Amino acid sequence: MGRLPAITVWFWLIKTMITAADVVWPDYLYQHLGQTLTSGLIGLALIVTLVVQFRVRRYRALAFWPATIAVSVAGTELANGLYDKAHLAYGWITVLYLVVLVALLAWWRARAGTLSLWRVDTARREGFYWAVALVAFALGTALGHAVLLPQAAGLVIWAAIVGCVAVGWRWLRLSPVLAFWGTYVLTRPLGTAVALALTGLGRWPVSAGFGAAVIVLATWAARSRRDEPGPVPTD
């Protein structure tokens, strides 16, 4: 059985809202707990949630989405860490993680013979999925910082780009693999733009609101079985 949820509009809504919810609280932890302790907590959360996810035999929302949240935060910090500690410009960080992403996908294809998400049904293939997801979050973070857009226009522009990828997949025969991972990367700056567009409501209320929305939507999708794994286009 598949170990990932069905890739539907609900998947993308939850994934984007996770990014929006993560805009505030990691920085808060860094400021109040320090870099070493916060990084350790993020690393521990990543390990624990992935161990739980790998122990289930098929997709379970209560295992998959906490792992996605941990990967989201860890990936973001991989990009920000190179900027803060190695003093690399976000443009170069974007190029670096793009190369790593392509290399991981090539390795995955060479070892598994396919990049189809429906065939993520073994621990090895799932390991590749989470490795690529981690790098995709880092790439999306770096891209969002490298491409400086006015706050008002950022939301519209990122949403339009994501929409173009969706149109390319649906009607122009864009590779499902390219469409999925392209959207995975792009919904990182899109989620940030959504959160920033709502900062007038208060950063913490926006973060908490998106966090609650993730829980509600993921629970609803699981109970209604709208996220049950199903056949997806293969590569």
N, C-alpha and C positions, 0 to 999 in steps of 0.2 A: 504494500500500500504506500501511497505517497506520503512523504514526510513534510511537505509544504502545503499551505492552503491554496485553494483555487485563486488564480490571478484574475480578479474581477475589480470592478470599480471600488468595492468595499476594501479590498487589499490596499489599493492606492490611497484611499481616504485615510485609513488607519496609519499607513506608513508616513504620509505627509503630516498628519497631526502629531505623530510621535516626534518628528523633527521640530514642529512648532512648540511642543511642550518642553523640549530640551533646551530652548534658547536661554533660559534664565538660570535654572538651579545649579548647573555645573559650575558656572562662574561664582555663584554665591558660596558654594562649598570651597572653592579654591581660596576665596578671600577670607573665609572664617576658619577653615581647617588647615590651610596650607597645601602646597603642591604635593608634597610627599604622601601625606595621609589621604588626600583626595584621590590621587592617582592610584594608590593602593586599594582604596575602596572601589574605584571603577574597575580595576583589574580583577578584584575578587568577585564583583558582581558579574563580570563577563564570564569568568570561569564557572561560577555556580550555575548561572542560567544556561550556559551551553552544556554543562554536564547533565542538567535536568532534561534539556531538549534532546540530547543524544540518547538518553535512556528510554525515551518513549519509542514505541514501535511504529507509530504512524502520527500524522498531524494531530496535535492537541493545542488548542488556542492558548491555554494557560501555561504551556511550555514555550510555544513559538514566539508569542509577542513579548514576553519579558526578555527573551534572548535578543530579540530585535532591538528593544530599547537599550540594552546594555551594549550591543554592537554599535548602535547609533552614537552613543556618548563616546565610546572608545575610539571609533573612527574619527569623530570630530576632534578629539584630543590628539590623535596621530597627526592631523594636519596642523593644528594650532601649536603643537609641541615643536614641530620643525620651524615654524615661524618664530616662536618665542626663544627657543634654545639654540637652534642652528642659524637663526637670523636669515633664513631663506625667504625670498619674496614669494607671495602666494602664487604668482604666475609660474615660477619654477616648481613649486610644490604640486601644482596642478599637472604639469608635464610629467613629473616624477611618478605620481600615482596613476596617471593614465597609462604609462608604460607598464607599471606593475599590474594594473588591472588587465591589460591585454595579455601580458605574460601568464597570468594566472588562468585566464580563460583558455589560452592555448594549451597549457599544461593539463587543465581539466579535460579538454577535448581529447588530448593524446592518451590520457589514462583511462577515461571512461568511454570514449568513442562517440559521445554525444554531449550536448549542452542542454538537452531538453529538461525543463524543470520537473516534468511529470516523472522522469526517470531518476529523480533524486530519491532513491529508495534504499540506499545503503549508507553506512557510516562514512565511507570514503567519499562518495559523491556529495553527501551533505557537508562534509568538511570543506570541500571545494566551495560549496555555496556560501558558507559563512565566511570563509576567507575573502571571497570576492565581495560579499556584502560589506565587510569591514573596510576594504579598500575603496569601495564605491562611496561609502559615507565620507571617508577622508577626502576623496576626489571631489565630491559635491561640496564639501566645506571649503576646500581651497578654491574651487571655481567660483563659489559665491563671494568670497573675499576678493578674488582677483578681478572679477568683473563688477566694478563699482557702478551701481545703478541708483538713481534717485529713489527714495523710499516709495513715493507714490506710484512711480512707474515700474518698480521692480516686480511687484506682484503680477501686474498685467503681462510684463515681458516674459517672466519665467513660466507663467501659466500658458502663454501663447506658444512658447517653445515646446512645452510638454504636450500641448494639444497637437502641434505639428507632428511630433513623433507618433502620437496615437493615430492620426490620420494616415501617416506613412505606413504604419503596420496594418491598419484596417483596410485601406483601399489601394495602396501603392506597393504592396508586396515587400515592405521592409522586413528584414530578417526578424523573426520573433525574439531571438537572442539579443540582437542589437537593440531592438525596441525595448525589451524588458530592462536590460542593464543601463541603457541610456536614460530611461524614465527613472530608474532607481537612483541614478546620480542626480538627475535634474530636480527630483522632488525634494532633495536636501535643501538647495537654495530656495525652492518654492515654499517649503514649510517655514523657513526662516523669514521670508518676505511676508507671509501671511501673519506670523506672530508680530513682526515689526509694524505692520499696517494697523494692528489693533492695540499698540502700546499706549494709546490714549486712554484705554480702559484700565491701565495699570499692568506692569510686567508680570507680577505674581498672579493676579486674577486671570490673566490670559494664559499663563503657563498651567495653572491649576485647572482652568476650564478645558483646555485641550487634553490634559491628562485624564480628566473625568470623561471626556468625550471618547478617548481611546478605549477606556474600560467599558463604557456603555456599548459602543459600536462593536468592539471585538466580542463582547458577551452576546449581543444580539445576533451577530453573524454566526457564532458558534451554535447557539440554541436553534436558530432557524435553518442551520445547515447550509447557509449560503456560501460558506467558506470551505465546504467539503472538497477535497482534492478531486479534480476531474481532468479529462483529457485536454491538453493544450497543444498548440501547433508545435511540431518538432522542428529542429534545425535541419 
